Amino acid sequence: MQIENNVFLISGGGSGLGAATAAMLVAAGGKVVIADVNKEAGAALATQLGANARFVATDVCNEASATEAVNTAVTVFGGLHGLINCAGVAPAKRIVGKEGPHGLEDFTRVVQINLIGTFNMMRLAADAMSKGEPNADGERGVVINTASVAAFDGQIGQAAYASSKGGVVALTLPAARELARHGIRVMTIAPGIMETPMLMGMPQEVQDALGKMVPFPSRLGKPAEFAALARTIIETAYLNGEVIRLDGAIRMAP
Ligand code: NAD
């Protein structure tokens, strides 16, 4: 799928990995709709990126809100060719004890945003993409979901987060197989420890220690590296149904 003149919807596009991807796509000649619950951040980024970017206040868990985001891509820019699902939350909570307990409400909220929100955006975007014209490869669209290495390597405090991201990993293959008949690919990126606002709340010494645990390069991942991988996925039609770890080969000890 070429980026130039094509239209991409980015959930969680107001910050971190989604914002870097939005900037990459506009720089490569694409048009982007930034869909985020954070109105200030999303609107500011769209203004900064110029006429080829729009912001729509969106809650990925809400059907009407997600539908409006998809419709904006179609009505403002004339179609939809890609969805990059970056919206997510990562609260740390213990299952029992004084740093928990992990109530059902907390657990449900994380799964609701990270997994059900991802599915909600994907199904609505895929419906819009399936109505578009295929390119020379027969391709109508590409979906990139964001999991996490926590899906494979969940740490203490990540019961809900790891479960939600494990769901995103498991969603990849059945979605890719089913949507293939519509000319839509589905890929998942599982980032390791990336330098974004989600992590920047940690003390600097913790960030440095985490960076040193990465075999190579011995540092945290950069949002631009996520955007570069998203670009490769978008532009490579033969990449489909796969989960790619973007983690410098880190494997976390318990
Ligand atoms: P971030 O906090 O910078 O950005 C996440 C964005 O999602 C925010 O702008 C937030 O407003 C938005 N969002 C949250 N709930 C939403 C909702 N209901 N509807 C719409 N938007 C919503 O975080 P990030 O680091 O850029 O994370 C992006 C994705 O990457 C997340 O899914 C996260 O779990 C995943 N991830 C991040 C890391 C990391 O180390 N930063 C590692 C692995 C996976």
Boltz pocket constraint, residues with backbone or C-beta under 6 A from the ligand:
constraints:
  - pocket:
      binder: B
      contacts: [[A, 11], [A, 12], [A, 13], [A, 14], [A, 15], [A, 16], [A, 17], [A, 18], [A, 35], [A, 36], [A, 37], [A, 38], [A, 41], [A, 58], [A, 59], [A, 60], [A, 61], [A, 85], [A, 86], [A, 87], [A, 88], [A, 89], [A, 90], [A, 113], [A, 117], [A, 146], [A, 147], [A, 148], [A, 149], [A, 190], [A, 191], [A, 192], [A, 193], [A, 194], [A, 195], [A, 196], [A, 197], [A, 198], [A, 199]]
      max_distance: 6.0
